[in-house]
Amino acid sequence: MTRVLNDTFAQVYIGLGSNLDDPVAQLDAAIGWLQSEAHVSLLVVSGYYATAPIGGPPDQPDFVNAVAEISTRLTPESLLAALQQIEARQQRERKERWGPRTLDLDILLYGEERISLPNLTIPHPRMKERAFVLVPLADLVPDDLELDGQPLAYWLKQVADQAITAL
């Protein structure tokens, strides 16, 4: 059952990633699905970035990543379910952690919410460690955004050694 917030909308940032079956087309299709989701308004999408995989098997292809900003009335749990349905439509298989995938959609930030559930942690627990999240996020957020009490610029410096290429 889809649950929605009363009359309030949450500003949410979604991380998108793919390294299989034409990753750019996979992200384009995911964005199309986001636009068609009930109770979701797609506001803007960052540029696309190529990055080497982090963790997982070393022989997998590079990833294409982006961040989308949405406005939604869906609860965090209902939004997660909707994102997992989009992944399933694009043949996402969960074979191994950090392995290759057609599509990965992660809730990075959901307003000011802090959530810790077995299947959902917001803010995303590893986002501060990953250039493929922080760089596209920086395309979209105000300069004064803070994560764990530090400005985004601080976290970007922490991942400056991670190679990332704008497409």
N, C-alpha and C positions, 0 to 999 in steps of 0.2 A: 504494500500500500504506500503510495506517495504521500508524504506529509509535507505540508507547506507551513511557513510562518504566517502569522496573522496578516496584518497589512504592512509588514515591514519587509524591506529588501536588504539583503546582505551583499556587500561588495566582496567578490571572491576572485582569487588568482589561481588558475589551473596550469600546471606544468604539462606540456605535451612532449612526447618523445617517440621516435621510431628508428629502427635500423634494419628493417626487412621489407621486402616487396614494395620498392619505390617509396622511401620514407617521406619525401616531400608530398607525394600524392596521399599518403596515409594521414599526414597532418592536415592537409587540405580537406580531406573527407571528414576527419574528426571535427574540424571547425564547422563544416556544413551541418553535421549532426548536432553540434552545440547550438547552432542557430535555430534548429527546428525543435529543440526540446521545450516542452511546456514549462512555464514558470522560470525560464532562463532567458536573459537578454545578453547577447554577446556584445560587449562594448568596444573592445579593441584587441588586436593580437600583435605581439612583438614581431620583430624580424625573426627569420629562421637562422639557426646556428648549427654548425657541424662540430662534433666533439668525438674524441676517442672514448670508448666504453670505460667505465670505472667499475672495478670488481668483475665478477663473472668470468666466463671463459675468455682468454686473451685473443683468440682467433676470430672473434665476431666482428662484423662490419661497424664502421663509425655510425654514430647516431646523428639525427637531425632533431633539434629541440626548439621549442618556443614556449611562450607563456601567453595565456589568454586571460583577459579581465572580463568577468561577467557580473551581472546583477541577478540575484535570484531570490525567490521566496521559498525555495526548497530548504528543508533542514539539512544540516551537514550529512546525516546518514542517508537521506533520500537522494541528495546530490551524488554521494559516493555510489549508490546503486545505479543511478542514471549514467554515470561515467563508466561503470563496469559494463553496462549494457552496450554502450558505444564501443568499448574495447572488444566485446564479444562479437558485435556486428562486423568488426574488422579482423576477425579470426585471431584474436589475442589468445595465446596459449601460455599458461603459467607452468612451464616445465622446470625452470631453475631460477633461483634468485639472481637478479642482475644479468640474466641471460638475454639473448637476442629476442626481439619482439616486434610484432607489426605495429603495436600501439601501446603506449603507457600514458595514462592520464592520472595526475595526482593533484589533490587539493593542497595547495601550498599555504594559502592564507584564507580565512573565512571571517571577514570583518576583524573584530578584535578578539574573537573566540579563542579559547585554549581548551582543547578537547584531548582526552586521553582514554581511548577505548581499545579493546583488543584488536580491532580491525581499522582503526582510524585515529591518527594523531595529528592535531592541528595546533600550531604551525607544523608544517612538515618537518620531521625530526632531523633530516640530513640536508635540508636546503642550504644552510649556511656554509656547507662544506663543498658545494658544487657550483663551479662556474657555469655549467649548462643550465642551471636554474637562475643564479643571481644575475648574470649578464642580460638575458632576455627580460627578467623582472625589472631590471634597472631601466629598460626601454619604456616601461609603463608607469612606474610609481613615482610619487613625489620624492625629491631629493632628501626630504627630512624623514623618510620612513626609517623606523628603527626595528631591529630584530634583536631580542634579548638585551635591550638597553643600549645597543650600539647602532650607529647609522649604517645604512646599506653600504656606503663607501668603505667603511671599516671592513666589512665582510668581503667586499670585492677585492680588497688588497690581500686578504688571507688566501684567496684562490687564484691570485695573479699568475701562478706558475702552471696552471692548467690551460692547455692549448684549446682555443675556441676560435672558430672562423665564421664570420658573417657570410651568409649565402646571398 
